[in-house]
Amino acid sequence: MSSAIPGIKSVSARRVTLRLPNPVALGQYIIKARGFAVVTVELEDGTRGNAFSLDRSTPVSECVNEVIAAPYKEIFDGDPVSTFDKLIRRMSSPISSGAALRGLSLVDLAAHEAVARHKGVTVVASHGKTSKKHPIWAVIGYPPSRGPEEIAWEVEAAVTAGAVGVKLPVGATAKLTRERLEAAVATKLCPVSVDLAWSCRTANDALEIVKGLDLAWVEDPFIPGSIAELVELRRILDVPLTSGDDEAHLYHPQVFVETGAVDMLRLDTTCQGGLSRMILLNDYFVKSGMSISWHVYDAIHHQVASILDAPTFSVELSAPGASVDPFAEFIKAKAAKDGSKSDIGWRFDLPDFPDESDALAGPPRWDEVKLNYA
């Protein structure tokens, strides 16, 4: 164990549920509440690191508490990267995919923060790097039932807040999805992208929604495992294609790179191995020649992007009241109200959430969003 970093006193996780004021309909998927796994790693000197993410209704917290906590604590040597590598090799069968990989990812992120907070620095500085400014994209248009007439004001509000582009989710129907995209593109204020949220079955299904639209990218049109469909869509699509938001397994992102299925990588440290796996893949990312688009969790991913050498195309966030990532939106709103700011770790303080509560009501409040991360 490193003489500079204490051992781990405890690793724990719990589930927090935030009830949404308005259901989110992603295609046929109706979301009435968002469940989050919140993980804490406490060092022997009392320093704590935290991480959180959507648990997608899977037993992430149980996996942390019952499968990962004890061996992680035992193996931890002061370096989260080497600890991750040792643990994944020892226990690859139970923890290399699904809820368990999500749990390990969050434990890893929390451990990186605990180490950084022990040092009194940011996670970026803990790795000897300097925080950089990355292009911020706003996730807008929630709930997706909102019509095209309500899109233009949010594009303008997000751009005024400092976003360089916007991304819209799939609507309840293909027709509504296209109409909302047309409304966003018509503002001519910034580039526009779309998350089709695994709603399409064939390449032609996806093409019918987006053909002729000048989009920055098309994202996640098919369910995980649809490599042939992605390859075909990329062949006939005239704008960039990307995928990978919720690929919670260790074949991601290599399967996309090696098959030439996408133009850009979508990555999420909270379900794909944490910061440590991204560091271990750093050279691979660089050699791939592909840019990275990070899936929400902006406070974490902005720092991760500064640690890696591969270029970042986008880091995305949502405004308080949007119900995209209501946990992070709560944190942003509280920080704006209190005027508080953390300058170490992941650079946010975790409020004491009850197990269940109501998410912030809309509409999205872009005036509360601060985009200066550097």
C-alpha positions as CSV (number, residue, x, y, z in Angstrom):
1,M,0.0,0.0,0.0
2,S,1.2,3.5,-0.8
3,S,2.6,5.2,2.3
4,A,0.9,8.4,1.3
5,I,-2.6,7.1,0.9
6,P,-4.5,5.5,3.8
7,G,-6.3,2.2,3.4
8,I,-10.0,2.0,3.0
9,K,-12.3,2.0,6.1
10,S,-15.5,1.3,4.2
11,V,-17.2,1.0,0.8
12,S,-20.9,1.5,0.8
13,A,-23.8,2.1,-1.6
14,R,-27.5,3.0,-1.3
15,R,-30.4,3.7,-3.7
16,V,-32.0,7.1,-4.0
17,T,-35.2,7.5,-5.9
18,L,-36.4,10.8,-7.3
19,R,-40.0,10.9,-8.4
20,L,-40.5,13.0,-11.6
21,P,-43.0,15.8,-11.7
22,N,-43.9,14.8,-15.3
23,P,-43.3,11.3,-16.7
24,V,-40.6,11.1,-19.3
25,A,-41.6,9.1,-22.4
26,L,-38.6,7.9,-24.5
27,G,-40.5,6.3,-27.4
28,Q,-42.6,3.6,-25.7
29,Y,-40.5,3.7,-22.5
30,I,-42.4,5.7,-19.7
31,I,-40.2,6.8,-16.8
32,K,-42.1,8.0,-13.7
33,A,-39.1,8.0,-11.3
34,R,-35.3,8.0,-11.6
35,G,-33.3,5.6,-9.4
36,F,-29.7,6.4,-8.5
37,A,-27.0,4.4,-6.9
38,V,-24.9,6.5,-4.6
39,V,-21.5,5.1,-3.6
40,T,-19.1,6.3,-0.8
41,V,-15.6,5.2,-0.3
42,E,-14.2,6.3,3.1
43,L,-10.5,6.1,3.8
44,E,-9.1,5.2,7.2
45,D,-8.4,8.9,8.0
46,G,-12.1,9.7,7.4
47,T,-11.7,11.2,3.9
48,R,-14.7,10.4,1.8
49,G,-15.2,10.2,-1.9
50,N,-18.5,9.9,-3.7
51,A,-20.0,9.0,-7.0
52,F,-23.5,8.5,-8.4
53,S,-25.3,7.4,-11.5
54,L,-28.7,6.1,-12.7
55,D,-29.0,2.5,-11.8
56,R,-31.4,1.7,-14.6
57,S,-33.6,-0.2,-12.1
58,T,-30.9,-2.8,-11.6
59,P,-29.4,-3.9,-8.2
60,V,-26.3,-1.7,-8.4
61,S,-26.2,-0.9,-4.7
62,E,-26.7,-4.5,-3.7
63,C,-23.8,-5.5,-6.0
64,V,-21.5,-2.9,-4.4
65,N,-22.4,-3.9,-0.8
66,E,-22.6,-7.7,-1.3
67,V,-20.1,-8.4,-4.0
68,I,-17.6,-5.6,-4.5
69,A,-17.0,-3.8,-1.2
70,A,-15.1,-6.5,0.8
71,P,-12.6,-7.5,-2.0
72,Y,-12.1,-3.9,-3.1
73,K,-11.2,-2.9,0.4
74,E,-8.9,-5.8,0.8
75,I,-7.1,-5.2,-2.5
76,F,-6.9,-1.4,-2.4
77,D,-3.2,-0.4,-2.5
78,G,-3.6,3.4,-2.6
79,D,-3.9,3.5,-6.4
80,P,-7.4,3.1,-7.8
81,V,-6.0,2.2,-11.2
82,S,-4.0,-0.8,-10.1
83,T,-6.7,-1.8,-7.7
84,F,-9.3,-1.9,-10.5
85,D,-6.9,-4.0,-12.7
86,K,-6.3,-6.5,-9.9
87,L,-10.0,-6.8,-9.0
88,I,-11.3,-7.2,-12.5
89,R,-8.8,-9.9,-13.1
90,R,-9.6,-11.7,-9.9
91,M,-13.4,-11.4,-10.3
92,S,-14.0,-10.9,-14.0
93,S,-16.9,-13.3,-14.3
94,P,-19.3,-11.7,-11.8
95,I,-18.2,-8.0,-12.2
96,S,-17.4,-7.5,-15.9
97,S,-20.9,-6.5,-17.0
98,G,-24.4,-5.3,-16.0
99,A,-25.2,-4.1,-12.5
100,A,-22.0,-5.3,-11.1
101,L,-19.8,-3.4,-13.6
102,R,-21.9,-0.3,-12.8
103,G,-21.2,-0.8,-9.2
104,L,-17.5,-1.3,-9.7
105,S,-17.4,1.8,-11.9
106,L,-18.9,3.9,-9.1
107,V,-16.7,2.5,-6.5
108,D,-13.7,3.3,-8.7
109,L,-14.9,6.9,-9.3
110,A,-15.5,7.3,-5.5
111,A,-12.1,6.0,-4.7
112,H,-10.4,8.4,-7.1
113,E,-12.3,11.2,-5.4
114,A,-11.3,10.0,-1.9
115,V,-7.7,9.9,-3.0
116,A,-7.9,13.4,-4.5
117,R,-9.7,14.8,-1.4
118,H,-7.0,13.2,0.8
119,K,-4.5,15.2,-1.2
120,G,-6.6,18.3,-1.1
121,V,-6.8,18.6,-4.9
122,T,-9.2,18.0,-7.8
123,V,-9.2,14.5,-9.4
124,V,-7.5,16.1,-12.5
125,A,-4.7,17.5,-10.4
126,S,-4.4,14.2,-8.5
127,H,-3.3,12.7,-11.8
128,G,-0.9,15.4,-12.6
129,K,-3.0,17.1,-15.2
130,T,-4.6,20.5,-15.7
131,S,-8.3,21.0,-16.1
132,K,-9.2,22.0,-19.7
133,K,-12.3,23.6,-21.1
134,H,-14.3,21.2,-23.2
135,P,-17.3,21.9,-25.5
136,I,-20.5,21.8,-23.5
137,W,-23.6,20.4,-25.1
138,A,-27.0,21.0,-23.5
139,V,-29.5,18.1,-23.3
140,I,-32.9,19.8,-24.0
141,G,-36.4,19.0,-24.9
142,Y,-37.5,17.1,-21.8
143,P,-40.1,15.8,-21.3
144,P,-40.0,14.4,-24.9
145,S,-43.8,14.9,-25.1
146,R,-43.2,18.6,-25.5
147,G,-44.1,19.8,-29.0
148,P,-41.8,21.6,-31.5
149,E,-43.3,25.0,-30.5
150,E,-41.6,24.7,-27.1
151,I,-38.1,23.9,-28.4
152,A,-36.8,27.2,-29.7
153,W,-36.9,29.0,-26.4
154,E,-34.8,26.2,-24.7
155,V,-32.2,26.2,-27.5
156,E,-31.8,30.0,-27.0
157,A,-31.7,29.6,-23.2
158,A,-29.0,26.9,-23.4
159,V,-26.9,28.8,-25.8
160,T,-27.2,31.9,-23.7
161,A,-25.9,29.9,-20.8
162,G,-22.9,28.9,-22.8
163,A,-23.7,25.7,-24.5
164,V,-22.1,25.2,-28.0
165,G,-24.7,22.7,-29.1
166,V,-27.9,20.9,-28.1
167,K,-29.1,17.3,-28.1
168,L,-32.8,16.3,-28.1
169,P,-34.2,12.9,-27.1
170,V,-36.5,10.8,-29.2
171,G,-40.2,11.8,-29.1
172,A,-43.3,9.7,-28.5
173,T,-43.5,9.1,-32.3
174,A,-41.1,9.3,-35.2
175,K,-43.1,12.3,-36.6
176,L,-42.8,14.2,-33.3
177,T,-39.1,13.4,-33.1
178,R,-38.5,14.9,-36.5
179,E,-40.7,18.0,-35.9
180,R,-38.8,18.8,-32.7
181,L,-35.5,18.4,-34.5
182,E,-36.6,20.7,-37.3
183,A,-37.6,23.3,-34.8
184,A,-34.2,23.2,-33.1
185,V,-32.3,23.3,-36.4
186,A,-34.5,26.2,-37.6
187,T,-33.2,28.4,-34.8
188,K,-29.7,28.4,-36.5
189,L,-28.2,29.2,-33.0
190,C,-26.0,26.1,-32.7
191,P,-25.4,22.5,-33.9
192,V,-28.2,20.0,-33.1
193,S,-27.9,16.3,-32.4
194,V,-30.5,13.6,-31.5
195,D,-30.6,10.6,-29.1
196,L,-32.9,8.0,-30.7
197,A,-32.8,6.0,-27.5
198,W,-32.7,2.5,-28.9
199,S,-36.1,3.1,-30.6
200,C,-35.3,1.9,-34.2
201,R,-35.2,-1.7,-35.5
202,T,-33.6,-1.1,-38.9
203,A,-31.2,1.4,-40.5
204,N,-34.1,2.6,-42.7
205,D,-36.2,3.3,-39.6
206,A,-33.5,5.6,-38.3
207,L,-32.9,7.2,-41.7
208,E,-36.5,8.1,-42.2
209,I,-36.4,10.2,-39.0
210,V,-33.3,12.2,-39.7
211,K,-32.7,12.2,-43.5
212,G,-32.1,15.6,-44.9
213,L,-31.5,17.2,-41.5
214,D,-28.1,18.9,-40.9
215,L,-27.3,17.2,-37.6
216,A,-24.1,17.1,-35.6
217,W,-24.7,13.4,-34.9
218,V,-27.3,10.7,-34.5
219,E,-27.0,8.6,-31.3
220,D,-28.1,5.2,-30.0
221,P,-30.6,4.3,-32.7
222,F,-30.6,0.6,-31.9
223,I,-30.5,-1.7,-28.8
224,P,-27.1,-2.9,-27.6
225,G,-25.7,-5.7,-29.8
226,S,-27.0,-4.3,-33.1
227,I,-23.6,-4.0,-34.7
228,A,-24.8,-5.0,-38.2
229,E,-27.5,-2.3,-38.1
230,L,-25.1,0.3,-37.0
231,V,-22.7,-0.5,-39.8
232,E,-25.5,-0.3,-42.3
233,L,-26.8,3.0,-41.0
234,R,-23.4,4.5,-41.0
235,R,-23.1,3.5,-44.7
236,I,-26.3,5.3,-45.7
237,L,-26.2,8.2,-43.3
238,D,-24.8,11.5,-44.3
239,V,-24.1,12.8,-40.8
240,P,-22.0,11.3,-38.0
241,L,-23.2,8.3,-36.1
242,T,-22.4,7.3,-32.5
243,S,-23.5,4.9,-29.9
244,G,-22.5,3.4,-26.5
245,D,-24.3,5.3,-23.7
246,D,-25.5,2.3,-21.8
247,E,-23.1,-0.4,-22.9
248,A,-22.3,-1.8,-19.5
249,H,-19.8,-4.4,-20.5
250,L,-16.1,-4.7,-21.2
251,Y,-16.5,-5.2,-25.0
252,H,-17.3,-1.5,-25.2
253,P,-15.9,0.5,-26.8
254,Q,-13.6,-1.8,-28.7
255,V,-16.4,-3.5,-30.5
256,F,-17.4,-0.2,-32.1
257,V,-13.9,0.7,-33.1
258,E,-12.9,-2.6,-34.5
259,T,-16.1,-3.0,-36.6
260,G,-16.1,0.6,-37.9
261,A,-19.7,0.9,-36.7
262,V,-19.5,4.6,-35.5
263,D,-17.9,7.9,-36.3
264,M,-17.5,8.9,-32.7
265,L,-17.4,7.1,-29.3
266,R,-20.0,7.6,-26.6
267,L,-18.5,6.9,-23.2
268,D,-19.8,6.8,-19.7
269,T,-17.4,6.1,-16.8
270,T,-20.3,5.3,-14.4
271,C,-21.1,2.0,-16.1
272,Q,-18.0,1.2,-18.2
273,G,-15.3,0.7,-15.6
274,G,-14.9,4.1,-14.0
275,L,-11.9,6.5,-14.5
276,S,-9.4,3.6,-14.1
277,R,-10.6,1.7,-17.1
278,M,-10.5,4.9,-19.2
279,I,-6.9,5.5,-18.1
280,L,-6.0,1.9,-19.0
281,L,-7.6,2.5,-22.5
282,N,-6.1,5.9,-23.0
283,D,-3.5,4.8,-25.6
284,Y,-6.2,2.7,-27.4
285,F,-8.4,5.8,-27.6
286,V,-5.6,7.8,-29.1
287,K,-4.7,5.2,-31.7
288,S,-8.4,4.8,-32.7
289,G,-8.3,8.4,-34.0
290,M,-11.8,8.9,-32.7
291,S,-13.3,11.7,-30.7
292,I,-15.2,11.1,-27.5
293,S,-18.7,12.3,-26.6
294,W,-19.4,11.9,-22.9
295,H,-22.8,10.8,-21.5
296,V,-24.1,13.3,-18.9
297,Y,-22.5,13.4,-15.4
298,D,-20.7,16.5,-16.5
299,A,-18.9,17.2,-13.2
300,I,-17.2,13.9,-13.5
301,H,-16.7,13.6,-17.2
302,H,-15.3,17.1,-17.6
303,Q,-12.4,16.1,-15.4
304,V,-12.0,12.6,-17.0
305,A,-11.8,14.3,-20.4
306,S,-9.0,16.5,-19.0
307,I,-7.1,13.4,-17.8
308,L,-7.2,11.5,-21.1
309,D,-5.3,12.4,-24.2
310,A,-8.0,11.5,-26.8
311,P,-9.9,14.5,-28.0
312,T,-13.3,15.3,-26.5
313,F,-16.0,16.4,-28.8
314,S,-18.7,17.0,-26.2
315,V,-19.5,17.0,-22.5
316,E,-23.2,17.3,-21.9
317,L,-25.4,18.5,-19.1
318,S,-29.0,19.4,-18.3
319,A,-30.6,22.3,-16.4
320,P,-32.4,22.0,-13.0
321,G,-36.0,21.0,-13.7
322,A,-35.2,19.1,-16.9
323,S,-35.5,15.7,-15.3
324,V,-32.7,14.3,-17.5
325,D,-30.3,13.7,-14.6
326,P,-32.4,15.0,-11.6
327,F,-29.7,14.0,-9.1
328,A,-27.1,16.3,-10.7
329,E,-29.8,18.9,-11.3
330,F,-30.5,18.9,-7.6
331,I,-26.8,19.4,-6.8
332,K,-26.6,22.3,-9.3
333,A,-29.7,24.0,-7.9
334,K,-28.5,23.7,-4.3
335,A,-25.1,25.1,-5.2
336,A,-26.7,28.0,-7.1
337,K,-29.0,28.8,-4.2
338,D,-26.3,28.5,-1.5
339,G,-23.5,30.1,-3.5
340,S,-21.4,27.1,-2.5
341,K,-18.6,25.6,-4.5
342,S,-16.1,22.8,-3.9
343,D,-12.6,23.1,-5.2
344,I,-11.4,19.5,-4.6
345,G,-12.4,16.0,-5.7
346,W,-15.1,16.0,-8.3
347,R,-15.8,19.6,-7.3
348,F,-19.3,19.2,-6.0
349,D,-20.6,18.5,-2.5
350,L,-23.1,15.7,-2.2
351,P,-26.4,16.8,-0.5
352,D,-27.9,14.5,2.1
353,F,-30.7,13.0,0.0
354,P,-33.5,11.0,1.6
355,D,-34.1,7.6,0.1
356,E,-37.1,8.9,-1.8
357,S,-38.1,12.5,-2.7
358,D,-39.5,14.6,-5.6
359,A,-37.3,15.8,-8.4
360,L,-37.2,19.5,-9.2
361,A,-40.2,20.7,-11.1
362,G,-39.7,22.2,-14.6
363,P,-39.3,24.1,-16.8
364,P,-35.6,23.7,-17.2
365,R,-33.8,26.7,-15.6
366,W,-30.7,27.4,-17.7
367,D,-30.1,30.6,-15.8
368,E,-28.9,28.5,-12.9
369,V,-26.3,26.6,-14.9
370,K,-22.6,27.5,-14.6
371,L,-20.5,26.3,-17.4
372,N,-17.0,27.3,-16.2
373,Y,-15.2,24.1,-15.3
374,A,-11.6,25.1,-15.9
